[in-house]
């Protein structure tokens, strides 16, 4: 239960921006992780681990508050009893599907929900976290911390994780030279010019769903080998398939907005605090698709190599933080709400879920995936995550059965394109 002592924490610029995504009906702000375990977890040990993780990252037990002059996280004193639920069932898939489509209540908290779905043989763990707290990379860091605490607390009952660190965007800018900072400052920011192409979706706020396709270990290894053969990345191959399927639907080359993790500019990609540190790149290959898959791949690789080497992507996110630093909160919030636009069609590569760091004591994870927030019509995002060389594709939407059929057909075409 919440306590009455008022302890508050700073709301960062990205926290507010994620909140505005929901206010503007772009997407909710819940990230999802699902892992199938080989055995059953020790539930009391898990709860103790969650409580210790909340001491290190107290935002998960907080509520989001806004006034005219400021926004702040208020520590409500929630415990694992409020965040962890056990559900014993004979229908794991149904209960997992129902749990992961739940939404985090930012205004009341807690900002973390964990469902342990238990059948006769083993557990499936579902973890939801508020996207305002972190992006997918930050979510992975939280999960690694939780599994590390769970694994080590039995041997060391006094084990304490490191406290919450720096969550600000400006930590990225500090890594650049003065010359590069000037280059970023005076660079052209074209993030407001977005492709108008969009899926015909009806939308249904009462019906969230996550549509999933899995790429087998064998097939994913073939994709990796194909990418290596063409001196490209797996990300390039996935984007190529995405472009080619979108061409079938819209009969023209569509520009895709892609999420990029700014941690790549930090030493060892490590950041002190669990936070949002991402921005967007644009995959725009021109008006010609290329007749064969490898021809399109060549265009994608050339485009993405250029985009990834361009530090201008840091500009928009740096401006975001400066606005909140300089202007009164409400004025900065209103400017961002009015000016910020979001792509109708997007892509996010969540990346690898590290099997060596996702271990709950003696209990092995056999399958796992992560997926992003659930979009509101007409916004559409393809996400991919990998665990132990098995890839999971997902598209999330608040939509009708007709919308689900549209997304299902898209994913089937996408997998078919990869199979070619």
C-alpha positions in Angstrom: 0.0 0.0 0.0 1.2 3.6 -0.6 2.8 5.5 2.2 2.0 9.1 3.2 5.5 10.5 3.2 6.1 12.7 0.1 9.3 11.7 -1.8 9.6 13.1 -5.3 11.9 12.6 -8.3 12.6 14.7 -11.3 10.6 14.1 -14.5 13.0 14.2 -17.5 12.1 15.6 -21.0 11.7 12.2 -22.5 9.4 11.1 -19.7 7.0 14.0 -20.7 7.4 13.3 -24.4 6.3 9.7 -23.9 3.3 11.0 -21.8 2.4 13.3 -24.7 2.4 10.3 -27.1 -0.6 9.0 -25.2 -2.2 12.5 -24.8 -2.0 12.9 -28.6 -3.4 9.4 -29.3 -0.2 8.0 -30.9 0.4 5.1 -28.6 -0.1 4.0 -25.0 3.1 4.0 -22.9 3.6 0.3 -21.9 6.5 -1.9 -22.9 6.1 -5.7 -22.8 8.4 -8.6 -22.0 7.5 -12.3 -22.0 9.7 -15.2 -21.1 9.0 -18.9 -21.0 10.9 -20.7 -18.1 12.0 -24.2 -18.0 10.8 -24.6 -14.4 8.9 -22.6 -11.7 10.1 -19.5 -10.0 10.4 -19.0 -6.3 7.6 -16.4 -6.0 8.7 -15.0 -2.6 12.3 -14.7 -3.8 11.0 -12.9 -6.9 9.0 -10.4 -4.8 12.1 -9.7 -2.6 14.1 -9.1 -5.8 11.4 -6.7 -7.1 11.4 -4.7 -3.8 15.2 -4.5 -3.9 15.0 -3.3 -7.5 12.5 -0.6 -6.5 15.0 0.6 -3.9 17.5 1.1 -6.8 14.9 2.4 -9.3 12.1 3.9 -7.2 10.3 5.3 -10.2 8.6 1.9 -10.6 6.7 2.4 -7.3 5.8 6.1 -8.2 3.0 8.0 -9.8 3.3 10.7 -12.5 2.1 14.2 -11.5 1.7 17.4 -13.4 0.9 20.9 -12.2 1.0 24.3 -14.0 4.7 24.8 -13.1 6.2 21.3 -12.9 6.0 17.6 -13.4 7.3 15.1 -10.9 7.4 11.4 -9.9 6.0 10.8 -6.5 7.2 7.8 -4.6 4.0 6.0 -3.4 5.8 3.3 -1.5 4.2 0.4 -3.6 5.8 -3.0 -2.9 6.0 -6.2 -4.8 2.6 -7.2 -3.4 1.2 -4.4 -5.6 3.3 -5.3 -8.6 3.6 -9.1 -8.8 0.6 -11.4 -9.4 0.5 -15.2 -9.7 -2.0 -16.7 -12.0 -2.4 -20.5 -12.0 -3.9 -21.8 -15.2 -4.3 -24.6 -17.7 -4.4 -22.2 -20.6 -1.1 -20.3 -20.5 -1.3 -18.7 -24.0 -4.7 -17.1 -23.3 -3.6 -15.7 -20.0 -0.3 -14.4 -21.3 -2.2 -12.7 -24.2 -4.7 -11.1 -21.7 -1.9 -9.9 -19.3 0.4 -8.3 -21.8 -2.3 -6.2 -23.3 -3.0 -4.5 -19.9 -1.9 -0.9 -19.7 0.2 0.8 -17.0 -1.6 3.5 -15.1 0.9 6.4 -15.1 -1.1 8.8 -13.0 -1.6 6.3 -10.1 1.1 3.7 -10.4 2.8 1.5 -9.9 4.8 1.8 -13.1 5.7 -2.0 -13.2 3.4 -5.0 -13.4 4.7 -8.6 -13.3 2.5 -11.6 -14.1 3.7 -15.1 -13.2 1.5 -17.4 -15.4 1.9 -20.9 -13.9 0.7 -24.2 -15.3 1.5 -27.7 -14.0 5.0 -27.8 -15.4 6.5 -24.4 -15.6 6.1 -20.6 -15.4 5.8 -17.9 -18.0 6.8 -14.4 -16.7 5.2 -11.3 -18.2 6.7 -7.9 -17.3 5.1 -4.6 -18.2 6.8 -1.2 -17.6 5.8 2.4 -18.3 7.6 3.6 -21.5 7.9 7.0 -19.8 10.5 5.5 -17.5 12.7 3.9 -20.2 13.0 2.8 -23.8 13.6 -0.8 -24.8 17.3 -0.7 -24.0 16.5 0.8 -20.6 13.9 -1.9 -20.1 16.5 -4.6 -20.8 18.8 -3.0 -18.2 16.0 -3.2 -15.6 15.3 -6.9 -16.5 19.0 -7.7 -16.3 19.1 -6.0 -12.9 16.1 -7.9 -11.6 17.4 -11.3 -12.8 20.8 -10.5 -11.3 19.3 -9.6 -7.9 17.1 -12.7 -8.0 20.1 -14.9 -8.8 22.5 -13.4 -6.2 20.3 -12.6 -3.2 20.2 -16.2 -2.0 23.9 -16.3 -1.5 24.1 -12.7 -0.3 21.0 -11.6 1.6 22.5 -8.1 2.1 22.9 -7.6 -1.6 22.1 -4.1 -2.7 22.0 -2.9 -6.3 23.4 0.5 -7.3 21.0 3.5 -6.9 19.3 5.2 -9.8 21.8 7.2 -11.9 21.7 10.0 -14.5 18.5 9.9 -16.7 19.2 13.1 -18.7 19.6 13.3 -22.4 22.5 15.8 -22.1 24.8 12.9 -21.0 25.0 12.0 -24.7 26.0 15.5 -25.8 28.9 15.5 -23.3 30.6 12.7 -25.3 31.0 15.0 -28.4 33.8 17.4 -29.1 33.1 21.1 -29.3 33.4 20.9 -33.1 30.8 18.1 -33.3 28.5 19.9 -30.9 28.5 22.9 -33.3 27.9 20.5 -36.2 24.9 19.1 -34.4 23.6 22.6 -33.4 23.7 23.9 -37.0 22.5 20.6 -38.7 19.3 20.5 -40.6 16.5 18.7 -38.8 14.0 17.2 -41.2 12.0 15.1 -38.7 8.9 17.2 -39.4 8.7 16.1 -43.0 7.1 12.6 -42.7 5.8 10.2 -45.3 2.0 10.6 -45.6 1.5 6.9 -46.4 -0.7 5.1 -43.8 -2.6 1.9 -43.3 -6.4 2.0 -43.5 -7.2 1.1 -39.9 -10.5 1.5 -38.1 -9.2 1.5 -34.5 -11.0 0.3 -31.4 -9.9 1.7 -28.0 -11.5 -1.2 -26.2 -9.6 -3.8 -28.0 -5.7 -3.8 -27.7 -3.8 -6.7 -29.3 -0.3 -7.7 -30.1 0.1 -9.7 -33.3 3.2 -11.9 -33.4 5.2 -13.9 -35.8 8.3 -16.0 -34.9 11.4 -16.6 -37.1 13.0 -19.9 -36.2 16.6 -20.2 -35.1 17.5 -21.9 -38.3 15.9 -19.3 -40.5 17.3 -16.4 -38.5 20.8 -17.8 -38.8 20.3 -18.0 -42.6 19.3 -14.3 -42.5 22.4 -13.4 -40.6 24.5 -15.3 -43.1 22.8 -13.6 -46.0 23.4 -10.2 -44.4 27.1 -11.0 -43.8 27.5 -12.2 -47.4 26.2 -8.8 -48.7 28.3 -6.8 -46.2 25.0 -5.6 -44.6 23.4 -5.9 -41.1 20.4 -8.0 -40.1 18.6 -4.7 -39.5 19.3 -3.8 -43.2 17.7 -7.1 -44.3 14.7 -6.6 -42.1 14.2 -3.1 -43.4 14.6 -4.3 -47.0 11.8 -6.9 -46.5 9.7 -4.2 -44.9 10.1 -1.8 -47.8 9.3 -4.4 -50.4 6.1 -5.4 -48.6 5.0 -1.8 -48.2 5.7 -1.3 -51.9 3.1 -4.1 -52.6 0.6 -2.3 -50.4 1.1 1.3 -51.4 2.5 0.8 -55.0 5.4 3.2 -54.3 8.5 3.3 -52.2 7.6 4.4 -48.6 10.0 6.3 -46.3 10.4 4.4 -43.0 11.2 6.1 -39.7 13.5 3.9 -37.5 14.3 4.1 -33.9 18.0 4.5 -33.0 19.6 4.0 -29.6 21.8 7.0 -28.7 23.8 4.8 -26.2 25.9 3.9 -29.2 27.8 7.2 -28.6 28.6 6.3 -25.0 31.7 4.2 -23.9 30.6 0.5 -24.0 27.0 1.8 -24.6 26.6 2.0 -20.8 24.6 4.7 -19.1 24.2 5.3 -15.4 20.4 5.5 -15.2 17.5 3.5 -16.6 15.9 6.0 -19.0 14.9 6.9 -22.6 17.8 7.6 -24.8 16.6 7.2 -28.4 15.7 9.2 -31.4 14.8 8.5 -35.0 16.6 7.9 -38.3 15.0 7.9 -41.7 15.3 5.2 -44.3 14.5 6.9 -47.6 16.0 5.1 -50.6 14.4 7.2 -53.3 11.7 6.4 -55.8 13.2 3.2 -57.2 12.8 0.0 -55.2 15.0 -2.3 -57.2 13.7 -5.4 -58.9 15.4 -8.0 -56.8 15.8 -8.3 -53.0 19.5 -7.8 -53.1 19.1 -4.7 -55.2 16.8 -3.2 -52.6 19.2 -4.3 -49.9 22.1 -2.4 -51.5 20.0 0.8 -51.5 19.0 0.3 -47.9 22.5 -0.4 -46.8 23.9 2.7 -48.5 21.1 4.8 -47.0 21.4 3.5 -43.5 25.2 3.6 -43.4 24.9 7.3 -44.2 22.2 7.9 -41.7 24.0 6.1 -38.9 27.2 8.2 -39.5 25.2 11.4 -39.3 25.3 12.9 -35.8 22.5 15.3 -36.7 20.0 12.8 -35.2 21.0 14.1 -31.7 19.7 17.6 -32.4 16.0 17.1 -32.0 16.3 15.3 -28.7 18.8 17.8 -27.4 16.4 20.7 -28.2 13.7 18.8 -26.4 15.6 18.8 -23.1 16.8 22.4 -23.5 13.2 23.6 -23.9 12.2 22.0 -20.6 15.4 23.4 -18.9 14.8 27.0 -20.1 11.1 27.5 -20.3 8.3 27.1 -17.7 7.1 23.5 -17.7 3.6 24.2 -19.1 4.9 26.4 -21.9 7.6 23.8 -22.9 5.0 21.0 -22.8 2.5 23.0 -25.0 5.2 23.8 -27.6 6.2 20.1 -27.8 2.6 18.9 -27.9 1.8 21.3 -30.8 5.0 20.9 -32.8 5.9 17.3 -32.4 4.8 14.9 -35.1 5.0 11.1 -35.3 5.4 8.9 -38.4 2.4 6.8 -39.5 4.7 3.9 -40.4 7.7 3.1 -38.2 10.2 0.4 -37.3 12.1 -0.5 -34.1 14.7 -3.1 -33.7 14.7 -3.9 -30.0 17.8 -6.0 -30.5 19.2 -8.9 -28.6 17.9 -10.0 -25.3 21.1 -11.3 -23.7 20.6 -15.0 -22.7 23.6 -14.9 -20.3 22.1 -11.9 -18.4 18.5 -13.1 -18.3 18.8 -16.0 -15.8 16.6 -16.3 -12.7 18.9 -18.3 -10.4 18.8 -22.0 -11.5 15.7 -21.4 -13.7 16.6 -21.2 -17.4 14.6 -19.1 -19.9 13.8 -21.2 -23.0 12.0 -18.5 -25.0 11.7 -14.7 -24.7 10.6 -11.6 -26.6 10.1 -7.9 -26.0 7.7 -5.7 -27.8 6.9 -1.9 -27.8 3.9 0.2 -26.9 0.5 -0.4 -28.4 -0.4 2.1 -31.2 -3.6 3.9 -31.8 -5.0 4.0 -35.4 -3.7 5.0 -37.9 -0.1 4.6 -36.4 1.7 1.4 -37.3 5.0 0.1 -36.0 6.9 -3.2 -36.8 9.1 -4.3 -34.0 11.7 -7.1 -33.8 13.6 -8.6 -30.8 15.8 -11.7 -30.7 16.6 -14.2 -27.9 19.0 -17.1 -28.5 18.9 -16.5 -32.2 15.1 -16.8 -32.4 13.5 -13.6 -33.7 10.0 -12.3 -32.8 8.2 -9.8 -35.0 5.3 -7.9 -33.6 2.8 -5.2 -34.5 0.6 -3.8 -31.7 -2.7 -1.9 -32.1 -5.9 -0.8 -30.5 -8.1 -2.0 -33.3 -11.0 -4.0 -34.7 -10.9 -7.6 -35.9 -10.7 -6.2 -39.4 -7.5 -4.3 -38.4 -6.1 -7.4 -36.9 -6.7 -9.2 -40.2 -4.9 -6.4 -42.1 -1.9 -6.7 -39.7 -1.9 -10.5 -39.9 -1.9 -10.3 -43.7 1.0 -7.8 -43.6 3.1 -10.0 -41.2 2.4 -13.1 -43.4 3.6 -11.2 -46.5 6.6 -10.0 -44.5 7.7 -13.5 -43.4 7.1 -14.7 -47.0 9.4 -11.9 -48.3 12.1 -13.0 -45.9 11.7 -16.6 -46.9 12.5 -15.6 -50.5 
